[in-house]
Amino acid sequence: MQNLELSEQEIFRRQSLNEMREYGIDPYPAAAYEVNAYSTDIKSDFNDDAEKRQVSIAGRIMTRRIMGKASFLELMDSKGRIQIYITRDDICPNEDKELYNNVFKKMLDIGDFIGITGFVFRTQTGEISVHAQSLTVLSKSLRPLPVVKMKDGVEYDKFTDPELRFRQRYVDLLVNNEVKEIFIKRTKIFDAMRSFFNERGYLEVETPVLQNIPGGAAARPFITHHNALDMSLYLRIANELYLKRLIVGGFEGVYEFSRNFRNEGMDRTHNPEFTAMEIYVSYKDYIWMMEFTEQMLEHIAMTVLGTTKVKVGNKEIDFKAPYRRITMIDAIKENTGIDITGMDESQLHDVCDKLGVEHDETMGKGKLIDEIFGEKAEGTFIQPTFVMDYPIEMSPLCKKHRENPELTERFELMVNGKELANAYSELNDPIDQRGRFEDQLRLSEKGDDEAMFIDQDFLRALEYGMPPTSGMGIGMDRLTMLLTGQTTIQEVLLFPMMRPEKTVKKDSIDKYTELGVPEEWVEVLQKAGYNEVSELKGINPNKLHQEICGLNKKHALGFANPTPDEVKLWIENATR
C-alpha cells in the first residue's frame, strides 16, 4: 500500500530500481569509485592541441538528450557541470547493448549518480565535453529534483519557497547555484579571520558547551540535565568567562569560534543557535581593539571579496578602515535630542514614556538605556561605526572608564543598523567584579530573566590575577550576511531552526472498520482525501465509489472493488 503515498515519478523510479537489480546491477554499490578530475578543472585545463586527456569523473545526471544510438547528458559534480557524450557502441563495445539500450535509456533518471571514464574533447558546437567510454551506476535517486522550466523567457517551477528551501537545504544547494556560493564564502570568511589571528600568534582553543553556570552575556539559556552527575547544565550563551580563565593561565591571546545557544525570539537576524567568535589579548585595551577590529574586517573583505565595498539590499557598505567613533550617550542624544547623562532609573522610565519605548518595572538602568538605544539610535548606523563608552549598568564584565566612573570602556560595532561586534577593556578587579555580579543577582530577583549568574570559580580565577586584557566578540552569521549581501540570517545557516513540519491529522484504521470499511480500503479513502471518518458525512456515494475504484485501477492495487451499495452503507454509518 506504500505506493499510494508516492507520486507517479516516485513509483516509476522504484520500478526502475527493481529492474536494475533484476538485470544484475547494484543501484547502491559499496566499492569506491576513483575520481581523478572535476568539471571546472577539465574545462580550465583543456587544450585543443594537446593529447586527448583520459578522465574519470562522477556526479548527478542533471539533463539528458537521447538521440538513438548517441546521447548527451549534463553531469553535475561538486564543482560545477560538464557535458557528457555517450554512444551505444562506446559503452557497449561487445554484442550486448543492454547497458545503453535499457539501463541508460530506460532505468536511469535525472538526479541519479553515475561514474564516467573517457576522454576530453571539444564538440562541433565548441563545447568542452567528455566522450564516455564506460558508465557505472553509483546511486539511484528515488525522488525527482525540482526542474526549472523556461517559457517565453520566464522561469517556472523554481525552488524558491523559503520554508521548503530552509527545511530541505540539500535540494536548495542542488538546484540554486547561488546558495552554494554563499556557504563557500562563509568558509572563506572563517579562514580569513583565523589566518589573521594566527599570523599574530594567537591560539585557537575550545571551551565547554555544557556549563554549570551560563555566563559571559545577558541572555536566557537552554537548560538540560546530566543524569550521571544528577545536575542541571546549561548550553552556553557565550564562552567569555572560560577564555578569560585562559588569559589568567598565561596565554597571551586566545580565540574560539563557538556555537552559542540563547532561548530567545527568532527574527531575520536571530537564530537560537548561532556562531560567535571571541578573542582575548593581554596587555591591550578597547582603543587598541577598535583598530584591530577594523583592520581585521578590512582584511577579511579584501581576502574574500577582493574589495572592501559590499552591496546589501539598496545600500553599499564600505569596510575600509578607519571607522567612525561615537559615544553611546551622544548617539542617543544625536537621534532623540535627549541627554541621559547622570539620569537615575526613575528619570529613564520617564524618557522611555516620552519616546514611546516599551519598558517595565523589572528593568534596571542598563536595560532601560539599552532599550532606548536599540529603539531610537541603533538602526541609524549603516556604515561601520564604533559606539563607545556604555553606562556601567549595561556592562557587568567591563572595566570602568578611565575618565568617567559611570561609564565603561566598551564599544559595539554597528553595521547596517545592527550590532556586529562587542568589545571591552576587560574587568580584572576581582572585588569590583564580585560587586557587579551581586548587582546582576538583584536584577534577577526583580524578575530580569537575562541577568547574569554569579560565577564563583571565575571570581576565584580573577583573584589569582588577570593582566590588563581586551576582548572582542563578533557574530559570524551576521558578518556572513553582510559580506554575502543577505538580509536574513536563515540564508547563511545551512540548517536554520524551523517549526515542526505540519502533518495531516488522520483517524486510525479502527475508526473506519467500525463503519464496515475493509481494512485494505482505509488507505485508499485517505489517499482520496477522507483522512477522518467525519469527512465521509454527506458525501455522494456514487462520487466516492468512482474515486476509490479509480485509485484502485490507477495504482494497480488489485483489490476487489466494493459495490455502490457497500460504499453507501459506509457513508450512512459515518453520518449516524
Secondary structure as GFF3:
##gff-version 3
##sequence-region A 1 576
A	DSSP	three_ten_helix	2	5	.	.	.	ID=ss1
A	DSSP	alpha_helix	8	23	.	.	.	ID=ss2
A	DSSP	alpha_helix	39	45	.	.	.	ID=ss3
A	DSSP	beta_strand	54	67	.	.	.	ID=ss4
A	DSSP	beta_strand	70	76	.	.	.	ID=ss5
A	DSSP	beta_strand	81	87	.	.	.	ID=ss6
A	DSSP	alpha_helix	88	91	.	.	.	ID=ss7
A	DSSP	alpha_helix	98	98	.	.	.	ID=ss8
A	DSSP	pi_helix	99	107	.	.	.	ID=ss9
A	DSSP	beta_strand	113	122	.	.	.	ID=ss10
A	DSSP	beta_strand	128	139	.	.	.	ID=ss11
A	DSSP	beta_strand	149	151	.	.	.	ID=ss12
A	DSSP	beta_strand	154	156	.	.	.	ID=ss13
A	DSSP	alpha_helix	162	167	.	.	.	ID=ss14
A	DSSP	alpha_helix	169	175	.	.	.	ID=ss15
A	DSSP	alpha_helix	177	198	.	.	.	ID=ss16
A	DSSP	beta_strand	203	204	.	.	.	ID=ss17
A	DSSP	beta_strand	210	211	.	.	.	ID=ss18
A	DSSP	beta_strand	223	226	.	.	.	ID=ss19
A	DSSP	beta_strand	231	235	.	.	.	ID=ss20
A	DSSP	alpha_helix	240	248	.	.	.	ID=ss21
A	DSSP	beta_strand	253	261	.	.	.	ID=ss22
A	DSSP	beta_strand	273	282	.	.	.	ID=ss23
A	DSSP	alpha_helix	286	305	.	.	.	ID=ss24
A	DSSP	beta_strand	309	312	.	.	.	ID=ss25
A	DSSP	beta_strand	315	318	.	.	.	ID=ss26
A	DSSP	beta_strand	324	327	.	.	.	ID=ss27
A	DSSP	alpha_helix	328	336	.	.	.	ID=ss28
A	DSSP	alpha_helix	345	355	.	.	.	ID=ss29
A	DSSP	alpha_helix	365	376	.	.	.	ID=ss30
A	DSSP	three_ten_helix	378	380	.	.	.	ID=ss31
A	DSSP	beta_strand	385	388	.	.	.	ID=ss32
A	DSSP	three_ten_helix	392	394	.	.	.	ID=ss33
A	DSSP	beta_strand	410	415	.	.	.	ID=ss34
A	DSSP	beta_strand	418	425	.	.	.	ID=ss35
A	DSSP	alpha_helix	430	446	.	.	.	ID=ss36
A	DSSP	alpha_helix	456	463	.	.	.	ID=ss37
A	DSSP	beta_strand	469	475	.	.	.	ID=ss38
A	DSSP	alpha_helix	476	484	.	.	.	ID=ss39
A	DSSP	three_ten_helix	489	492	.	.	.	ID=ss40
A	DSSP	alpha_helix	509	513	.	.	.	ID=ss41
A	DSSP	three_ten_helix	519	521	.	.	.	ID=ss42
A	DSSP	alpha_helix	522	527	.	.	.	ID=ss43
A	DSSP	three_ten_helix	533	536	.	.	.	ID=ss44
A	DSSP	alpha_helix	541	554	.	.	.	ID=ss45
A	DSSP	alpha_helix	564	575	.	.	.	ID=ss46
###
